[in-house]
Amino acid sequence: MIMYLRKRRWIIGLVVVAVIGVVLYFVLRSKPELPFYPTVNVETVTTEDVELYGEYVGRIRAQQFVEIRARVEGYLEQMLFEEGTYVKKDQVLFIIDPKLYKARADRTRAQLQKDKALELKAKRDLERIRPLFKQNAASQLDLDNAIAAYESAVSAVTMSEADLTQAEMALGYTTVRSPIAGYISERNVDIGTLVGPGGKSLLATIVKSDTVLVDFSMTELDYLQSKERNVNLGHQDPERGWNPYVTITLADKTEYPYQGFVDFADPQVDPRTGTFSVRAAMPNPDHILLPGQATKVRLLLDVRKGAVVVPSKAVIIEKGGAYVYVIRPNNIAEKRFVELGPETENKMVVERGLLEGETIVVEGYHKLTPGMQVQVVPEYGEEENVQAETVEE
């Protein structure tokens, strides 16, 4: 009897456990599953003033580069400067042996004094002959000879004055002065060397680089686009808030702190290269820029006022065109084709297709299909927090 009761209780227990399991199974099975919405990072479309640049390879040259040459022949006697230093305009640089040229000037000066004395005598002779001729005390031949002698003497004086001027100029050329202010190179000749027309004439060079010139070339396409943007290269427009300024990058990849202005553009295109030359003047007060240096030039070509801009990474480009995912107010993703403009600083200008204030996907668009509902994260770094909160729930 006892065994029977125990067996019965065991069976009843099994039945109760089975019933509870069945009830729990149906209860859990009937609980609705939470829908899954992919998480994406979004940004709001904004407008801003976009500066558009062209980038070119340029070369720096001095504003003035002057070769100091000997204009007369002679032996170099003195050098009156320190190589590589700053020299002033009209500063004495070299002295060429002046003795020969001084002697020539003295001789020409003496000849001039002699010719002036002969001119004075011829003038007095003519003044005596004229009244005698009027009194028939002198012949026509005497008068003609006196006039010819006087005119010859005047011509001789003129020639001697010219010879003296030339001799004094040659004497002055023995003192070589700086024609401009700037930095002078090392000397090209040594003291005692024969210089001038029959010898070495190049003595040194002087570079004026307080302001340098940057030469670069633009393509025909750049030229046409600049005209479309109303850019008049080489001229400033006081009515416009911007002008075609240039900035350059130094060899250490840093940007030069001063801006230059385009002051010249070649009026014709080189048919061999399809480019035209452009020149910009760049301040160089600290003499950081060296003539002959190559550099990267950025030219401000346009400023787009109030342009619609989006991050470049938000744009998907395919064969059919470019598009972005726009998030509607109900968090539905819309595939929107757009017309793109220029790209600058990891941003792209959108010409058509987007309006200021709309929300676009910047990360996570690979998870989306058009019409899908999403969970948005307006700022980077919040996606993990949102997922964590979802797991806790």
Solvent accessible surface area in square Angstrom, and as a share of the most:
residue,aa,sasa,rsa
1,M,173,0.77
2,I,117,0.59
3,M,143,0.64
4,Y,131,0.50
5,L,71,0.35
6,R,155,0.57
7,K,133,0.56
8,R,133,0.49
9,R,175,0.64
10,W,166,0.58
11,I,83,0.42
12,I,92,0.47
13,G,33,0.32
14,L,90,0.45
15,V,83,0.48
16,V,76,0.44
17,V,102,0.59
18,A,58,0.45
19,V,83,0.48
20,I,95,0.48
21,G,37,0.36
22,V,80,0.46
23,V,80,0.46
24,L,99,0.49
25,Y,120,0.46
26,F,116,0.48
27,V,87,0.50
28,L,128,0.64
29,R,168,0.61
30,S,86,0.56
31,K,149,0.63
32,P,114,0.72
33,E,166,0.74
34,L,150,0.75
35,P,93,0.58
36,F,178,0.74
37,Y,85,0.32
38,P,11,0.07
39,T,12,0.07
40,V,1,0.01
41,N,9,0.05
42,V,10,0.06
43,E,62,0.28
44,T,81,0.47
45,V,3,0.02
46,T,68,0.40
47,T,46,0.27
48,E,67,0.30
49,D,82,0.42
50,V,6,0.04
51,E,79,0.35
52,L,11,0.05
53,Y,72,0.28
54,G,10,0.10
55,E,96,0.43
56,Y,26,0.10
57,V,125,0.72
58,G,3,0.03
59,R,134,0.49
60,I,1,0.01
61,R,100,0.37
62,A,9,0.07
63,Q,81,0.36
64,Q,72,0.32
65,F,121,0.50
66,V,36,0.21
67,E,79,0.35
68,I,6,0.03
69,R,111,0.40
70,A,7,0.05
71,R,159,0.58
72,V,12,0.07
73,E,73,0.33
74,G,11,0.11
75,Y,126,0.48
76,L,2,0.01
77,E,71,0.32
78,Q,83,0.37
79,M,51,0.23
80,L,80,0.40
81,F,19,0.08
82,E,128,0.58
83,E,74,0.33
84,G,50,0.48
85,T,49,0.28
86,Y,107,0.41
87,V,1,0.00
88,K,143,0.60
89,K,130,0.55
90,D,85,0.44
91,Q,62,0.28
92,V,37,0.21
93,L,0,0.00
94,F,0,0.00
95,I,29,0.15
96,I,0,0.00
97,D,34,0.17
98,P,41,0.26
99,K,137,0.58
100,L,99,0.49
101,Y,17,0.07
102,K,113,0.48
103,A,57,0.44
104,R,108,0.39
105,A,1,0.01
106,D,61,0.32
107,R,174,0.63
108,T,18,0.11
109,R,90,0.33
110,A,63,0.48
111,Q,81,0.36
112,L,11,0.06
113,Q,106,0.47
114,K,119,0.51
115,D,9,0.05
116,K,83,0.35
117,A,61,0.48
118,L,90,0.45
119,E,42,0.19
120,L,86,0.43
121,K,124,0.52
122,A,10,0.08
123,K,90,0.38
124,R,130,0.48
125,D,37,0.19
126,L,13,0.07
127,E,95,0.43
128,R,143,0.52
129,I,36,0.18
130,R,109,0.40
131,P,61,0.38
132,L,76,0.38
133,F,66,0.27
134,K,165,0.70
135,Q,131,0.58
136,N,140,0.72
137,A,69,0.54
138,A,16,0.12
139,S,58,0.37
140,Q,95,0.42
141,L,119,0.59
142,D,62,0.32
143,L,18,0.09
144,D,67,0.35
145,N,85,0.43
146,A,11,0.09
147,I,52,0.27
148,A,60,0.47
149,A,53,0.41
150,Y,55,0.21
151,E,102,0.46
152,S,71,0.46
153,A,11,0.09
154,V,54,0.31
155,S,60,0.39
156,A,33,0.26
157,V,13,0.07
158,T,81,0.47
159,M,130,0.58
160,S,6,0.04
161,E,77,0.35
162,A,60,0.47
163,D,69,0.36
164,L,23,0.11
165,T,75,0.43
166,Q,128,0.57
167,A,14,0.11
168,E,76,0.34
169,M,101,0.45
170,A,22,0.17
171,L,49,0.25
172,G,41,0.40
173,Y,58,0.22
174,T,3,0.02
175,T,42,0.24
176,V,15,0.09
177,R,127,0.46
178,S,0,0.00
179,P,59,0.37
180,I,21,0.11
181,A,31,0.24
182,G,2,0.02
183,Y,83,0.32
184,I,4,0.02
185,S,41,0.26
186,E,117,0.53
187,R,82,0.30
188,N,69,0.36
189,V,5,0.03
190,D,85,0.44
191,I,88,0.45
192,G,47,0.45
193,T,41,0.24
194,L,66,0.33
195,V,0,0.00
196,G,0,0.00
197,P,106,0.67
198,G,58,0.56
199,G,32,0.31
200,K,125,0.53
201,S,31,0.20
202,L,48,0.24
203,L,0,0.00
204,A,0,0.00
205,T,22,0.13
206,I,0,0.00
207,V,28,0.16
208,K,65,0.28
209,S,11,0.07
210,D,60,0.31
211,T,38,0.22
212,V,0,0.00
213,L,17,0.09
214,V,0,0.00
215,D,47,0.24
216,F,8,0.03
217,S,53,0.34
218,M,0,0.00
219,T,62,0.36
220,E,89,0.40
221,L,111,0.55
222,D,25,0.13
223,Y,86,0.33
224,L,103,0.51
225,Q,60,0.27
226,S,1,0.00
227,K,100,0.42
228,E,146,0.65
229,R,64,0.23
230,N,110,0.56
231,V,2,0.01
232,N,73,0.38
233,L,18,0.09
234,G,16,0.16
235,H,112,0.50
236,Q,104,0.46
237,D,46,0.24
238,P,129,0.81
239,E,165,0.74
240,R,44,0.16
241,G,83,0.79
242,W,30,0.10
243,N,16,0.08
244,P,0,0.00
245,Y,70,0.27
246,V,0,0.00
247,T,16,0.09
248,I,1,0.00
249,T,31,0.18
250,L,31,0.16
251,A,92,0.71
252,D,98,0.51
253,K,172,0.73
254,T,68,0.40
255,E,108,0.49
256,Y,4,0.01
257,P,103,0.65
258,Y,83,0.32
259,Q,106,0.47
260,G,2,0.02
261,F,36,0.15
262,V,0,0.00
263,D,59,0.30
264,F,84,0.35
265,A,29,0.23
266,D,42,0.22
267,P,128,0.81
268,Q,131,0.58
269,V,54,0.31
270,D,42,0.22
271,P,128,0.80
272,R,210,0.77
273,T,89,0.52
274,G,21,0.20
275,T,32,0.18
276,F,8,0.03
277,S,57,0.37
278,V,1,0.01
279,R,68,0.25
280,A,0,0.00
281,A,30,0.23
282,M,0,0.00
283,P,53,0.34
284,N,0,0.00
285,P,68,0.43
286,D,96,0.49
287,H,55,0.25
288,I,84,0.43
289,L,1,0.01
290,L,113,0.56
291,P,56,0.35
292,G,45,0.43
293,Q,47,0.21
294,A,57,0.44
295,T,13,0.07
296,K,94,0.40
297,V,0,0.00
298,R,56,0.20
299,L,0,0.00
300,L,17,0.08
301,L,8,0.04
302,D,17,0.09
303,V,20,0.12
304,R,68,0.25
305,K,144,0.61
306,G,47,0.45
307,A,12,0.09
308,V,26,0.15
309,V,7,0.04
310,V,2,0.01
311,P,26,0.16
312,S,28,0.18
313,K,100,0.42
314,A,0,0.00
315,V,15,0.08
316,I,26,0.13
317,I,119,0.61
318,E,98,0.44
319,K,213,0.90
320,G,72,0.69
321,G,27,0.26
322,A,12,0.09
323,Y,17,0.07
324,V,0,0.00
325,Y,14,0.05
326,V,5,0.03
327,I,13,0.07
328,R,114,0.41
329,P,146,0.92
330,N,92,0.47
331,N,51,0.26
332,I,34,0.17
333,A,1,0.00
334,E,41,0.19
335,K,71,0.30
336,R,54,0.20
337,F,114,0.47
338,V,16,0.09
339,E,82,0.37
340,L,47,0.23
341,G,20,0.19
342,P,44,0.28
343,E,104,0.47
344,T,25,0.15
345,E,142,0.64
346,N,124,0.63
347,K,81,0.34
348,M,22,0.10
349,V,2,0.01
350,V,6,0.03
351,E,72,0.32
352,R,159,0.58
353,G,34,0.33
354,L,8,0.04
355,L,128,0.64
356,E,112,0.50
357,G,47,0.45
358,E,44,0.20
359,T,39,0.22
360,I,1,0.01
361,V,0,0.00
362,V,2,0.01
363,E,74,0.33
364,G,12,0.11
365,Y,65,0.25
366,H,147,0.66
367,K,82,0.35
368,L,13,0.06
369,T,76,0.44
370,P,83,0.52
371,G,49,0.48
372,M,60,0.27
373,Q,70,0.31
374,V,2,0.01
375,Q,64,0.28
376,V,47,0.27
377,V,1,0.00
378,P,82,0.51
379,E,113,0.51
380,Y,108,0.41
381,G,63,0.61
382,E,62,0.28
383,E,47,0.21
384,E,136,0.61
385,N,91,0.46
386,V,31,0.18
387,Q,89,0.39
388,A,52,0.40
389,E,105,0.47
390,T,79,0.46
391,V,126,0.72
392,E,147,0.66
393,E,170,0.76
